[in-house]
Amino acid sequence: MSGVSSPPMIRSFSSSLFFLLLLTCLRHSLADDIGSFVYAGCTSTKYLPGTPYQYNLNSLFSTLATPPASPPSPISPPHSPPPRGNLRQVWHPRLSSLCSAAYGGALQLQGCYLRYGNESFLGQSDKSIAYQKCGPGAGSGNYGDLIGMRDSVLAAINVGAGGPYRVARAGYVEGMAQCVGDLSAIQCGGCLADAINALRSACGLAVSGEVYLAKCYAKYWSKGGYGSPSSHGKQFSGDALWFHSLLFLSFRFSW
């Protein structure tokens, strides 16, 4: 992981400090390790130790990382549940370590996503590439069938029912795609179309692949035994970092 060089994500106000927090539990395939690392990014600007910013941010993280005393009520507000299971104990130390003293940062795990900062990112489209990974190429004689099934899966995802989460299967190939929850249906469709095009371009004849844009992702994989399970990934620099079935909170702290 390398830190992302970008303008500060946090601006200070004369009388208060304002946090925008994006906290998400993601859908995933049953084979995924939901606590496994995907990518992370941090602002280059650091806050000073002992400042109110550090105190408030640490208090916020501690609150989010603490398991609730009892299961949330059916009438609890939609932003109540933190990431499920032991993900509370996974994202906090990782993000604190990777983005130590950074004014803003984001961490993407297979089953949880968190971004904090005060730049306006909610409801805004962002199709920049944050991360991509491709599997090995299909074996000789197999690529024709594989690519046909892969393209059928991606086409079905692209013209899906219009929801933010989509899955498809054709033969031995399965796929899924998802948008961040603050996008409109039109924004989500445009983001997924770009993610699918980027996936085809990046992964070619690979037996599996995944592309994360700033506000959506698309992935496919083969169950047909093509190739080997090895793969390679690439993380992109920039402000691209953020996702999925979404939970967002605002916090205001007095100085």
PyMOL commands that set and color helices and strands:
alter all, ss='L'
color gray80, all
select helices_A, chain A and resi 52-65+87-98+143-158+185-203
alter helices_A, ss='H'
color red, helices_A
select strands_A, chain A and resi 16-25+37-42+105-109+112-117+129-134+165-170+173-179+209-213+216-222+232-235+248-254
alter strands_A, ss='S'
color yellow, strands_A
deselect
rebuild
show_as cartoon
